Amino acid sequence: MKRVKYTTNLDADLLRMAKEQAEQEGLDGANAVIEAALRLYFANRTTEVWEKVLDGGWIKKIIVRPGKVVIESIRSRQVRQRYNRQYFTDEVMHPKGWRKVWKMKNG
């Protein structure tokens, strides 16, 4: 892909976070993080997610993407804001039968 020079004004905090993330991941710089974010945006901008709560606490979820529709039935949803990250690593989850189905790509 051909690269072009582009100049813009960004929020200083976002640029700082992009630089820090690039350094942590060993990337060339903030541009690599910004490019990954733009790729993610364009890959998912046409995606629609629909949910409907059914009797008995079930949630019906439909994800519409170009060329594909995913329909899920979810028994319950729990959102936890306080948790210990060490209990949700690959080494802990895989032996318990969990399978990672999505993780943001690093570049």
N, C-alpha and C positions, 0 to 999 in steps of 0.2 A: 504494500500500500504506500503510495506516495505521501510524503510528509510535507506540510506547508507551515510556514511561520504564521502565528496568529497571536495578536495582542489584545488583552481585555482587562477589565477590572474585576477582581474577585474579592469576596469577603476575606479579610485577613485571617480570621480564625479557620475558615475552610482551607485556605492555602497552607496554613501552618499544619493542620491535621493531615493534609495530603502529603506534605513533605515528611512528616514524622512516620506515616504509614509506609511510604516508599522506602525510607531508611530501614525500618523494621523488616521489610520484606526483601531487601536487597535489590530494589528496583532502581532504574536510572534517575528518577526524580519525581517530582509532583506531577509532571505531565503524564507519566505512566498510570498513576492513580486516576487522574482526570479522564484519560482515554478509556480506562476500564469502566468508570462510572457512566460515560457516554454510551459505551457499547451495551452495558446493562440496561440503560434507559431505552435505547432504540430496540433492543431485543424484546422488551416487555411492554412497550407503550401501547400496543394494540391488545394486550391481554385484559380480559374482563373476568372478575370473580363475583359470582352470585351466591348468596346464602339464604336459606329459608329454615326457620325453626319449626320443627314438627312436634306433634304430641309425644310425650314421654321423654322429652329432653334431647331427642335426636336433632342433628343439624344436617341438612342436605346442602352440599356445596358443589357448585359447577364452575369450572375454570375453562374459559373459552379463549383459545389461542388460534392463530391462523393455521388451518389444516388439522386441528386437534381439539377435542372437547374431553375434559376429565370430569367425571362425576364421582363424588365422595359422599359417604354417609358417616357422620361422626357422632359417637354416643355422647360425649361431653367434651367441653373445652375448658381448660384451666390455664390461666395466665398468672405466672408468678413473677413478681418483680424483685424479690429477694431470694437468691439461691446461691449455692456454692458451686462454682464452675468446675471444680475437680470431679464432681459426680456426673458430668456430661461430656467426658472425653471419649475418644475412639476406644481407648483401652478399657474403659468401664462399660460403655454401651454395647459394643459388639458381643462380648460374652453373654450378655443378657438377652440377645436375640434381636437387638435393634439394628436397623440398616439405614445408613445415611443416604438420603435420596437427593439432596441438593446442598451445595455449598458454593458461595460466590467464588468465581474464578479469580486467581491472582495474576492478572495480566494475560 
